[in-house]
């Protein structure tokens, strides 16, 4: 009886399969990460009163974003596919940064009514954050109170830092990862 089992894949074929899986994960992971962050944003309770705790939570959010940048830079430099890992990093960092502000604006509006020209729903808050981040500023929603304006100023400065510093750090990490000698690269992930 003849053996009908296919021969084991060659190292080159196995490398292509691993690369294909990594590419697939590189597309799926960022989309899932963004979706999870948005779902969490819509599900987080907003029963709290605005206080010093709110400011501390915003500061903790910034610390988490900075820690995430540091962590992701390390992962990018060690990755066998640094450019794809860089895209994944930005897909985690930028939405998280924006959602922290959207959540903060939502809390501010519910604790200090009329902080904006229109009452903000969660979607309105997210819309406002993205228009500020994109520097579009349609003018349909604007900050009215001093607290809201200070937060928008902080977001604007943060946006510039994210676009300038974080983007540059991630791109530099990708370049360092690509420049690494092939012998320095960690082995590709093993598949069961």
N, C-alpha and C positions, 0 to 999 in steps of 0.2 A: 504494500500500500504506500502511495507516495505521500510525502509530507507537504501539506498545503498551507502551513503557517508562513506568513510573510517573513522575510529576513528582517533582523533588527535594523532600525534606522541608522544611517551613517551619522557620524558626528556633525556633518554639515546639515543634514536634514533635521537632526535633533535641535541644532542651533536655530534653524528657521522656525521650527515649531515653537520653541521657547520665545523667540523674538515676537512671533505672531501673538502668542498668549499675552506677552508683556504689553504689546501695542494695544491689544483689545482691552486689557486692564487699564492702560493709560488713558483710554477714552472713557471707559465706564466709570472708573474711580472718581474722576473730577465731577462727572454728572451726578453720581450718587451722593457725593460729598455735598455738593451745592444743594441738591434736593433735600437732604437730611437737615442741613442748616436752615433752609427756608421753612420746612415743616416745624422744626423746633421753635423758630421765631414766632410762627403763628400759634403754637400751642403753649408757649411760656405764659404763666399767669402774670397778671398785672394788678394784683390786689394791693401791692405795696404803696405806701405813701412815699413821696419824694422826700429824701432827707440826706444826711451825710452818708448814709449807707448807699444811696444811689450814686453818689460821687465816687465812693470807694469801689462799687461794682464796676463803674466805668473805668476807673484806674486799673482794676484787676483785668478787665477786658483788654486794655492796652498791653499790660504785662503778658497776658496769654498770647496776644498777636506777636509781640517781640520774641517771646520764647519759641513760638511756632516758626518764626523766620529763622532763628538760630538753628533749631532742630532740622528744618527742611534744607538749609544750606549744607549741613553735614550729610544728610541723605543724598542730596544732589551730587556732591563731590564724589561720594562712594558708589554711586549708581552706575551700572553698566550702560544705561541710557540716560545721561544727565539732562538732555533737552526735554525728554518726556517727563522726567521727574520734576523739572522746573515748571512745566505747564501744570502738573498736578499740585505743586506747591502754591502757585498763584491762584489756582482754583479753590484752594482752602483758605488762604490768607485774605484775599481781597473780599470775598463775600462775608467772611467772619467780621472783618473790619467794618464793612457797611452795615451789617445786621446789628452790630453793637450800637451804632448810632441810631439806626431806625428804631430799635427798642427803646433807647434813651429818649428820643423825640416823642415816642408814643406815651411813655411814662410822664414826661413833662407836660404834654398836652392834657393828660387826664388829671394831673395834680394842679396845674396852673392853667385853667381854661383860658382860651383866647390867646395862647402863646404864639399861635400861628394864625394866618388870615382865614383859615378854615379849620374846623375841627378835624383832627387826624384819626383815621382808622389805621389799622396796621398796614394796609396796602398803601394808604396815602403817605405814611411815614417812610415806607420803603421807596416809594416813588420819589419823595422829596430828597432822600439820601442819594439816590442814583442821579437825580438831576444836578445836585450839588457836586457830586463826584465827577460827573461828566462835564462839568462847568457849563451846562446848557442853561440852567436857571430860567425856566419859562416864565416865572413871575406869578403863576397861578397860586402857589403856596409860598409865603414868605414868613420869616420869623418876625414877631412883633414885640415880644417882651425882651427884657435885658437877658434873662436866663437863656431863652431860646437863641438869641443872637450870639451870646458867648459860646454856646454849644456849637452853633453853625461855624463860628470862627475857628474853634478847635478842630471841627471836622475838616474845614478847608485847609488848615495847616497840615493836619494828618493826611489828607488826600495828596498834598504835594509831597509829603514824606513817603507815602506808599508808592506814588508814581515815580518819584526820583530815587530815593534811597533803596527801598525794598526791591523795586524792579532791577536796579543796578546790581544789588547784592545777589539776587537770584541769577541774573545773566552772568555775572562774574563766576558764580559757583558752577554754572553750566560750562563755562569756558575752562575752568580749572579741571572739571570732571572729564572733559573731552581731551585736554592736554595730558592727562595722566597716561603714563606709558602703558601699553597693552598688558604687560606683565603685572602691573600694579592693580589691574581691575579685579574686583572680587569675582568669584565664579558665578555664573548665572544661576538664578534660583532653580532648585531641583523640583522636578515634577514627579508626583507619585506614579 
